[in-house]
Amino acid sequence: MKPVALVTGASAGIGAVFARRLAKTGYGLILVARRRDRLEALARELGDAEVIEADLTRDDDLRRVAERIAAEPNLELLVNNAGFGILGRFCEVPVEGQEQMHRLHVMATLRLTHAALGGMVARKKGAIINVSSVAAFGQSPSSVSYSATKSWMNSFTEGVDLELRGAGSPVKVQALCPGFTLSEFHDVAQVDRKTIPARLWMRAEDVVEASLAGLARGKVIVVPGRLYQVMAAVMRWTPKWAYRAGAQRYARATKRDAAPQKL
Ligand SMILES: NC(=O)c1ccc[n+]([C@@H]2O[C@H](COP(=O)([O-])OP(=O)(O)OC[C@H]3O[C@@H](n4cnc5c(N)ncnc54)[C@H](OP(=O)(O)O)[C@@H]3O)[C@@H](O)[C@H]2O)c1
């Protein structure tokens, strides 16, 4: 029997790259997203994949995907990848989009991880990758909910890892924290890619390779790319007061509220 991987947000970007890479490695794929046509095209390309059309911000769709996960005896990898960004001051943008983001990044990750872990722990096999961001290591004006939800993902993943290690389970969890990655993300968030220096962009393929290499080594927090590893270390270890002063200076200097970790 083939091992099975379920990837959320498989209709584009990093999720589609994960799906292609995992199919090559011998996984059977379950592809989840809202755009069925995209998922079906990818399933045809992969030859053998199941498609689930679901809006993971909706309770009924989320429950349906969670039930499918819990019922899959060969599930060896869950990639909680679906996500999006919104640009704008928290108090000025409609709250509905912010709520959707929390539902997708937080509630969907929580529910699907819970649905997968029980079986994986019992079978003593499996892994979960939560696609977070380097934004998780700080706060960013104009991207408040994004940083907050991605910080939650990192904290949640590290907490689950502690539980698994404490129980002596071989099941692995990872928070993958990419920097700027070429995908449809910035089209959805309406961010002009030209405003971001060329050296900061990574290919989704390289992000996925870094994730899988990190998983093989049992790394819980994976930051792809040397530059972002340095940035993440600086963001993690800079004293809070200095980080805040720097972020505010940057916002004033660029005459906009968004700091560069708006990913
Ligand atoms: N690109 C970057 O610079 C970057 C950097 C750091 C972290 N990330 C993270 O990487 C992950 C993947 O993003 P990406 O860069 O690959 O962006 P992308 O190309 O826009 O892909 C996002 C995926 O999420 C799915 N999705 C969005 N809302 C959904 C919903 N309500 N229900 C189900 N699926 C939904 C989309 O599919 P449908 O529209 O078909 O539903 C799409 O497949 C996200 O979690 C993002 O936060 C991206």
The ligand as an SDF file (V2000), in Angstrom:
LIG
                    3D

 48 52  0  0  0  0  0  0  0  0999 V2000
    4.6390   33.0790   -0.9030 N   0  0  0  0  0  0  0  0  0  0  0  0
    5.2510   33.5970    0.1590 C   0  0  0  0  0  0  0  0  0  0  0  0
    6.0110   34.5840    0.0530 O   0  0  0  0  0  0  0  0  0  0  0  0
    5.0540   32.9580    1.5050 C   0  0  0  0  0  0  0  0  0  0  0  0
    5.9670   33.2760    2.5200 C   0  0  0  0  0  0  0  0  0  0  0  0
    5.8160   32.7080    3.7790 C   0  0  0  0  0  0  0  0  0  0  0  0
    4.7900   31.8130    4.0130 C   0  0  0  0  0  0  0  0  0  0  0  0
    3.9130   31.5260    3.0120 N   0  0  0  0  0  0  0  0  0  0  0  0
    2.8260   30.5970    3.3170 C   0  0  0  0  0  0  0  0  0  0  0  0
    2.8490   29.5290    2.3990 O   0  0  0  0  0  0  0  0  0  0  0  0
    1.5410   28.9450    2.3020 C   0  0  0  0  0  0  0  0  0  0  0  0
    1.2090   28.7140    0.8380 C   0  0  0  0  0  0  0  0  0  0  0  0
    1.1470   29.9760    0.2070 O   0  0  0  0  0  0  0  0  0  0  0  0
    1.6370   30.1990   -1.2990 P   0  0  0  0  0  0  0  0  0  0  0  0
    2.7660   31.1250   -1.2580 O   0  0  0  0  0  0  0  0  0  0  0  0
    1.7920   28.9160   -2.0030 O   0  0  0  0  0  0  0  0  0  0  0  0
    0.3730   31.0280   -1.8490 O   0  0  0  0  0  0  0  0  0  0  0  0
   -0.6470   30.7150   -3.0460 P   0  0  0  0  0  0  0  0  0  0  0  0
    0.0980   30.4120   -4.3000 O   0  0  0  0  0  0  0  0  0  0  0  0
   -1.5930   31.8680   -3.0410 O   0  0  0  0  0  0  0  0  0  0  0  0
   -1.4000   29.3810   -2.5610 O   0  0  0  0  0  0  0  0  0  0  0  0
   -2.2960   29.4110   -1.4740 C   0  0  0  0  0  0  0  0  0  0  0  0
   -3.1010   28.1300   -1.4530 C   0  0  0  0  0  0  0  0  0  0  0  0
   -4.0010   28.1680   -0.3400 O   0  0  0  0  0  0  0  0  0  0  0  0
   -5.3100   27.7960   -0.8030 C   0  0  0  0  0  0  0  0  0  0  0  0
   -6.3290   28.4490    0.0240 N   0  0  0  0  0  0  0  0  0  0  0  0
   -6.4680   29.7650    0.2920 C   0  0  0  0  0  0  0  0  0  0  0  0
   -7.5730   29.9670    1.0310 N   0  0  0  0  0  0  0  0  0  0  0  0
   -8.1510   28.7420    1.2320 C   0  0  0  0  0  0  0  0  0  0  0  0
   -9.3270   28.2940    1.8930 C   0  0  0  0  0  0  0  0  0  0  0  0
  -10.1650   29.1530    2.5050 N   0  0  0  0  0  0  0  0  0  0  0  0
   -9.5960   26.9820    1.9140 N   0  0  0  0  0  0  0  0  0  0  0  0
   -8.7970   26.0940    1.2830 C   0  0  0  0  0  0  0  0  0  0  0  0
   -7.6710   26.4450    0.6240 N   0  0  0  0  0  0  0  0  0  0  0  0
   -7.3580   27.7630    0.5970 C   0  0  0  0  0  0  0  0  0  0  0  0
   -5.3460   28.3040   -2.2440 C   0  0  0  0  0  0  0  0  0  0  0  0
   -6.2790   27.5320   -3.0130 O   0  0  0  0  0  0  0  0  0  0  0  0
   -7.7330   27.9920   -3.4660 P   0  0  0  0  0  0  0  0  0  0  0  0
   -7.6720   29.4490   -3.7680 O   0  0  0  0  0  0  0  0  0  0  0  0
   -7.9890   27.1430   -4.6760 O   0  0  0  0  0  0  0  0  0  0  0  0
   -8.6220   27.6390   -2.3260 O   0  0  0  0  0  0  0  0  0  0  0  0
   -3.9330   27.9630   -2.7060 C   0  0  0  0  0  0  0  0  0  0  0  0
   -3.8700   26.6200   -3.1320 O   0  0  0  0  0  0  0  0  0  0  0  0
    0.5980   29.9190    3.0420 C   0  0  0  0  0  0  0  0  0  0  0  0
    0.2660   29.3800    4.2870 O   0  0  0  0  0  0  0  0  0  0  0  0
    1.4270   31.1870    3.1880 C   0  0  0  0  0  0  0  0  0  0  0  0
    1.0570   31.9250    4.3370 O   0  0  0  0  0  0  0  0  0  0  0  0
    4.0230   32.0670    1.7560 C   0  0  0  0  0  0  0  0  0  0  0  0
  1  2  1  0
  2  3  2  0
  2  4  1  0
  4  5  1  0
  4 48  2  0
  5  6  2  0
  6  7  1  0
  7  8  2  0
  8  9  1  0
  8 48  1  0
  9 10  1  0
  9 46  1  0
 10 11  1  0
 11 12  1  0
 11 44  1  0
 12 13  1  0
 13 14  1  0
 14 15  2  0
 14 16  1  0
 14 17  1  0
 17 18  1  0
 18 19  2  0
 18 20  1  0
 18 21  1  0
 21 22  1  0
 22 23  1  0
 23 24  1  0
 23 42  1  0
 24 25  1  0
 25 26  1  0
 25 36  1  0
 26 27  1  0
 26 35  1  0
 27 28  2  0
 28 29  1  0
 29 30  1  0
 29 35  2  0
 30 31  1  0
 30 32  2  0
 32 33  1  0
 33 34  2  0
 34 35  1  0
 36 37  1  0
 36 42  1  0
 37 38  1  0
 38 39  2  0
 38 40  1  0
 38 41  1  0
 42 43  1  0
 44 45  1  0
 44 46  1  0
 46 47  1  0
M  CHG  2   8   1  16  -1
M  END
$$$$
